[in-house]
Amino acid sequence: MLNIEYPEVDLLLGGVRPGAARTREPVFNPATGERIGTYPVATTADLDAALAAAQRGFEHWRGVSAHDRGRVLKRAAQLLRERGEGIARLAALESGKSIHEARIELNAAADLFEWYGEECRRVYGRLLVSRGAGMRLAVRKEPIGVVAAFAPWNFPLGNPARKLGAPLAAGCAVIMKPAEDTPACALAIAQALLDAALPPDTLSIVFGVPAEISSYLIASPVIRKISFTGSTTVGKQLLKLAAEGAKRTTMELGGHAPVLVYADVDVDAVLDLAVAAKYRNAGQVCVSPTRFYVHESIYERFVAGFAARARALPVGDGLDESSRMGPLVHPRRLAALQSLVDDALAHGARLLAGGARLERTGWFYQPTVLADVPDAARIMNEEPFGPIAILNRFGEHEAVVRAANRLPYGLAAFAFTESRRTAALLGEQLEAGMVGINHFRIAFSDAPFGGIKESGHGSEEGPEGLEACLITKFVSEA
């Protein structure tokens, strides 16, 4: 059965779900286009209540021992696993992603909480050598304060976990605005934390008009750090707002990941990995492999194999166990992708698979393969954020590295080669915050996740994510 009961979505203000009437906006199932529920639009008074609660929550939570903070996070991880199937199905319903991907994402969110539940006990300062009798020189690590976090819809479970895990482990309070497309998933993550005995004032969840909420929260003196995942355009606007208060930021912005495929690979093995990675979440992934540069000696074989696999990919409702790719999250993305494909074809690209909307209920776009796409085409310069693979040939190592690094993006890059020397060179030469060599797995709870150049700065996950939520204080005592 594909239908599931959609829960009532409320604001969460200091752990409390207010019952007063508010303007409500619809939530849709992207696989059918049908309205499945609504979310409330936060008022200015709601944001003030969240800020006041967060200030109270921070003053208490920062004094809770790392051992006890860790116990809350690890208990939340356990609850997520216990509730896993129901939450995964909710993610598939709201975002359209396949239930298989949603289950993996749920487990990754739980792993993140569990890891930070341990890592928060390893926030160390240091003592310096004394400069005189009775003098004590100490470096302390302390939580930065209240964090305003903004999470997108494409990983409706993983992104909220990223936004909450590190700051709560550090001793911060958080006000999070998740995506309005997937509000119930964010509340499910928050509820696991509250049920694990997180102090209620420590966490608020708000929905509404993104620009209005972000500008109001970032301007508040209560907020000491901003964490944002989303487009480069919006990220730059938030950076300007943050600069007014000299507030720390972590920005995980857009990408346009290159994939370099060398002549010495097992072509079929790489194709199996590449097609699965490309069409994961219908390509709506910031680190999605997009610009494939394939050595000329295997190019035609690779192109044919990629197109055949794309055409055979089962596309359908994410809640259907047989589906391997779901819909786009919003109907406006259909026109945006079509415009990019049409422009590429006008520039002389070859269309080998897909290239149009699927004629069925919901917001589905065909798994698409474009070959021989010139750099002048928009899709070679703009992040498509959809199920479109771009395939081009290369001959020389130096030339393909230049092509891979050509864009202002620097989030993720990938390469496939059996040569240890080539792999080592690529690890140094590719301009990206994360590089995957001979596989596409670059997200782990204990590893930094983030980009460089116009793909942002700072990291989430790993010790680096925790460090981003701490200040360094030097205390000289005589």
N, C-alpha and C positions, 0 to 999 in steps of 0.2 A: 504494500500500500504506500503510495507516494505522499498522500496528504498527512500532515501532522497538525496538531493544535498549536496555534500561534499564541504566545503569552501576551498579557497586558504589559505594555511598555510605559514606565514612569521615569521621572527624574530620580536621581539618588543624591540627596543633599545631606552631607554628613552622615551617610548611612541610612537616612530616613527617606522613604518614598512618600512625598507629599500627595495628599488626595484632592487638593483644590483643582477646580476646572481651569484648563489652559487651552490655548489654541493648539490644535493637533493637526499633523500632516500625515499623509498616507505612506505606508510601507508596501512595496510590491514584491511579488515573486517573479524574478526575471525569467524563469522558465515558462511562465504562462502569461505574464503581463497583468495578472490579477492582483487586486489589492488584498493584502492579508492582514493588515492591522494599521495602527497609527503610532506616532511618537509625539510627545509633548514638546512645545517650543518654550524654552526657558525665558523668563522675564529678567529684567535687570535686578529685581528683588531676589529672584532665585540665584543669580550669580553672586549677589552680595551675601546671601545665606551660605553659599558654597565657600566663598572666601573666608567668611567668619568662622565656619566650621573647620576649614583647613588650618587656619591659624591656631585654633584651639588644639586641633589634632596634632599638629607639629610639635607644639610645646610639650605635649604628653609623650608622643611616640618617640621623639628624639631621646628621651630619658629611659626608654625601655631597653633592656639589655639586648645585645646582639643575639644571644642564645634564645631569648623569648621571641624576638622578631623572626628569627629563623624558624622557630617552631610553628609560627602562624603560616609562614610561606609553605613549609613542607606539608602541613595539614591541608592547605588549600590545594596543593598538587594532588594529594590523595583523594580529595573530594572531586576534583575534576576527572580523575580516572574512574572513580565510582559512577559518576554521572555521564561518562564519556559518550555513549551512543546517543543519548537524547540531545546533548549539546552539539555533537557532530551533525546530527540530522537538522538541527536548527540552523547551523552554519550553511549547510547545503541548500536549505530552503531560502534563506535570506540572500546569500551571495550567488547562488546558482552553481557553485563549484561541485565537483563530483563528491559523493559520499566517501569515496576512498581517500581523496585528498583531505577532506574535512576530518577524518579519523586521525590521519597523520598529524595534522595541524593541532588537534586537541591534545595529543600526546606530547607534542613539542611544547605547547604552552605549559603543561604540567611539569615537564622536564625543566623548563626555565625557572619556574617557582621553586622547584626542589633544589636546583643548583644554587640559586641565590640564597635559599634558606641555609645552605652550608657556607657560601662564600662570605656572607655578611659577618661571620665570625673571624674573618681574616683581614679586617680593616685595621691595619697597624700604623702607628706613628713611629717615632724614633727619638732616642735621647742622644744629644750631642755631647762631645767632650767638654767638660766644664772649663771655663776660662779663669776660675778662681775659687777659693774655698767658699763653700756654701752656695754657690751659684748652680742653678738647675736650668738647662736649656733643652726644651722639648718641642718636637714637631707633632701636632695633633691633626687627626682627620675627623671632621665633623660634618653632619648632613647640611646640605646647602640651604634647605628651607622648603617652601611650598613649590611644587612643580605643576605647571600647566602643560598638559599633554594632549596632543591632537593625533588621533589614529585613523587611518583610512579603512576602507571597506574590504580590500582585496584579500586580507587575511583577518577575518572578523574575530578570530580567537587568538591567533598568534600576535597580532599587533597590539591589542590591549594588554596581553601578558608582558610584552616587551616594555610598554609604557609604564607598567605598574611594578614589575619585578624589581628592577634596580633601585628606583627611588624608595620603595617601601623597605627594601633590605638596608638601605643606607640610613633610614630613620626619617625620611621626608614624608610629608603629606602630599596627596595628589588630587588635582581637579582634572578630570579627563573628559574631553569631548570626542567621542567616537564618531564614526560615520553614521549619518542618518539613514543610510541604506541598510545598515545591519545593526540596529540598536539593541535587539534582544540578546545577541551574542555577547556584546560587551557587558550587559547586565548579568549574564550568566557567569562570566569570569569574576565580576565584582562580587556576586553573591557567594561564590566559593570562598573568597577572602573573608567576607563578613562572617560566614558560617564557621570559618576557621578561627574566629575570635579576633579578627582585626578590629581595633577600636573604631567605632563608626565615624567619628569626626575626621578620621584620617583619609577618607575616600569620598569623593563626590563624582557623579556622572551627570553631564548636562548635554542637551541636544538643542538644536535651533539653527539660526542663520549663521553659517561658519564665520563669515567676516565680522559680524557683530559680536559674536562670542569671543573670538580671538582678540579683537582690538580691546574689548572691555577687560578681559582677564590680564592680558599682557601689560596693560597700563596700570594695573593695581600694584601698589607697593608690597602687597602680601606675596606676590609671585616673585620668586627668585631665579627660576630656571624655566626654559621653554623647551619642550621636546616635540618635534614635528616630523611626520612621515607623509610625503605627498609630492606634488609637482614642484619643479624648480621655480616656476613663476610664483606660486603661492608662498613657497619657502622664502624667497627673496623679500616678499612683502612683510612676512612675519619677522625677518631679520631686521628690517627697518624699524618696526615697532619695538623690537627688543632693544635695539641700539639706544632708544630714547632713555631707557633705564639702565643701560649698560648691563643687561641681564645675560646670563650664560645660556647658550643654545646648543642643542644637538639637532642636526638637520640631516635627515635621510631623504634625499630628493630623487629626481628622475634619473633614468639610465637608458642606455642604448647598447646593450652588451654585445661585443664582438665575440666570435668563436672562430679560432684558427685551427683548421684541420689539415695536417701534414700528410705527405704521401705514404708514410710508413705505417699507417694505422690499419686496424681491422675495420674495413669500411662498414660492414653490416652491423658490427657491434656498436660503432659510434652512431650510426643511424638510429638504432633502437633507443639509445640514450638520448640523442638529440631531439627526436620527434616527441618523446614523452616529456622532455623538459620544456620544449617550445610551447606545446599546447596545454601544459599544466595551467589550470585556472583560466583557460581560454586565452593564454598569453598575457593576462592582466596581472603581471608580476614585475616589480621594479628591476629584478635581476634576470628577467627572462632573456634567454639567448635569442638574439634577433639578427645580427649581421654575420652571416656565415661566410668566411673566406676559406675556400677549399682549394687545395693544390691542383694545378691544372692537369696533372697526370691521372687523377681520380675524379675529376670534377663531374664529367657527364654521368658516370656511374652513381656518384653521390646524389646528384640532382634527381636522377630518375628514381632512385630508392627513396629519397625524401618525399617526393611527390606521391609515389605509390602508397607509402605509409600514411601520409596525410589524408589521402582520399579514402582510406579504409578505416579511419579513426571513428569509433562509435560516438556520435554526438547526441545528447539528449538531456532530459531533466536530471539534475545532479543527484536526486534521490533515487533514481533508477540505478540499480546495481550494475547494469550492463553498460552504462554511460562511462566514457573516459574523458569527455569534454562537455562542459555545460555552456550556458549562454553568457552574453555580456551583461554587465550589471545594470546598464541603463540604455534606453532606446537611442539616446543621442549619440552613443558610441558607434552605432551602426552607420550613420551618415559620415562620421569622422573617419572611420576605417575605409569606407567606400571612396571617399575623396582622396585618401592616400594611395589606394590601389589604382584608381583612375589616373592620377598624376604619374605614377610610376610607369603605367602602360603608355601614356602619352610621351614619356621620355625614352621609350624603346624597350622596356623590360618585357620578359617573357612570363606569361601566366601559365603555371604548370598544374595548379590545383586551386580549387575554391575561387575566391574573388568576388563573392556576392553573399548577400543575406540568405539564410536558409528559409525557404518558403514554408513556414510552420508557425504555430503559436509560440510566442515568446521572443526574446531578443537574441537570436542565434545568428552567428556569422560563420561561414564555412572555414574550416582549416585551410589556410591559403599559403601557396608557395610562389614566390617571385624569383626569377633568375635573371642574371645579367642586368642588374639595376645600376644605372650610372649615379655617380655622386651628386649630380644636379637634382635628382628626384627628391622630393620632400621627405619621403620615407627613409632616405639614407641620412637624414639630418634631424628629423623629428621622431621622438619616441612614439611608436605606434600603439603600444599598450593594448595589444589584441593578438588574435591567432594568425599572425602573418610572419612567415620566415622569408628572409632575403638572402639569396645565394649568389655569390660572386666567386670568380676564380683568382688565384694568385700564382706567381712563379718564384719570386725571391723572398727570402726571409725579411730582409730589411724593408722591402716595400710593403709587405703585409703588416708589419709592426707599425709603420707609419699610418697605414690605413686604419688599423685598429684604434690608434691613439688620436685620430684626426678630429674627433668631436670634443666639445667641451665637457661631455659627461665622463665620469670616472667612478661608477659604482661597482660594476662587476665585469670581468672578462674571463674567457675560457679558452683552452687550447687542448688539442689532442695530438700526441706524438709519442713514438716509442723511443725517441732519442733522449737520453738523460741530459746531454749537453744542451739540446734545444729547449727542453723543459726548464732547465736552470736559467737560461738566457731569458725566456719568456717571463719567468717569475720576477726577474729584475726589470724587464723592458716594458711590460704592459702597464699602462697608467690606469690603475683601478684600485679601489680600497680592498677589493676581494678578488682573488684569482683562483680559478679552479682548473687544474691540469689533469686531464684524462677522466674527469667526472664533473658533474654539475652541482655537487653538494658543497655549499659554502656557508650554510647557516647551522651553527652549533651553539648550545647554551653557554659553553665556556670559551667561545671565540668571538672576537669583535666583529660587529656587523655595521658597516658604514662605508661611505664613499669619499672621494676627493674631487677636486675641480668643482664644476657646477652641480655635481651630484651630492654636495653637502659636506659636512664636517662632523667630527665626533663619532662615537660608536655606541651602539646598544649591544647587550649581551657581553658575556665575558667579564673579567676584572675591569676592563676599560669602561664598560657600561656603568659599573658601580662607582668607579673613580669619577665619572662625569657628574655624579650626584653628591659629591663630597667637596668640601673646601679644605684647604691646607692652612693651618694656623701655627705660627711660631710663638712660643711662650718663653720669655727669658725671665727667670725668677732669681732674685738674690736674697 
